Amino acid sequence: MTVQEQLVSLLSNATPALGRVYPLIAPDGAARPYIVFQRISANAQNVLSGASGLSNTRVQVSVYATTYAQAQEIAAGIDALMAGWSVQNVSILSQDFYEPDAKLHRVSSDYSIWHT
């Protein structure tokens, strides 16, 4: 199972988004709130003797909601889930946005995930 599949499994039923977790872009007409994730970068870690078998993947998780409060609440819940996840990860940064065309609030959080 890829780290992205593991992430979807972690987030799918543990947030008010109720399984609305999509790679890259949400489908047209997706019920709100929803979560979109994307891989920002992925690097295999090497040591002097060759490949270590360990990879570092940076993932951005964005929450889209009709209210700022709901986007903040879901993002905080995701942060708690990530902190308790059995896969080692570190929160890098979080930003708030408003998407005027869609009339949605967005909170985007980046995580550095170490995995095999």
CORDA-V234758 format. One record per residue. N is the residue number from 1. PSI is psi in whole degrees, -180 to 180 (* if undefined). Layout:
BEGIN
{{N:PSI} {N:PSI}}
END
This chain:
BEGIN
{{1:130} {2:163} {3:-32} {4:-42} {5:-39} {6:-40} {7:-45} {8:-44} {9:-42} {10:-44} {11:-21} {12:-46} {13:7} {14:11} {15:164} {16:-8} {17:-14} {18:58} {19:-2} {20:74} {21:118} {22:143} {23:132} {24:-53} {25:142} {26:148} {27:155} {28:135} {29:14} {30:136} {31:149} {32:147} {33:163} {34:167} {35:136} {36:137} {37:155} {38:147} {39:125} {40:-43} {41:160} {42:131} {43:130} {44:136} {45:129} {46:149} {47:178} {48:-31} {49:4} {50:-156} {51:137} {52:-16} {53:0} {54:138} {55:154} {56:121} {57:128} {58:126} {59:139} {60:127} {61:121} {62:131} {63:131} {64:127} {65:161} {66:-23} {67:152} {68:-42} {69:-43} {70:-41} {71:-43} {72:-43} {73:-46} {74:-42} {75:-40} {76:-39} {77:-40} {78:-42} {79:-42} {80:-41} {81:-44} {82:-40} {83:-31} {84:-1} {85:143} {86:-14} {87:125} {88:129} {89:161} {90:133} {91:129} {92:-53} {93:159} {94:140} {95:150} {96:142} {97:162} {98:129} {99:96} {100:-35} {101:-40} {102:-12} {103:48} {104:147} {105:142} {106:135} {107:121} {108:130} {109:135} {110:139} {111:140} {112:117} {113:126} {114:126} {115:167} {116:*}}
END
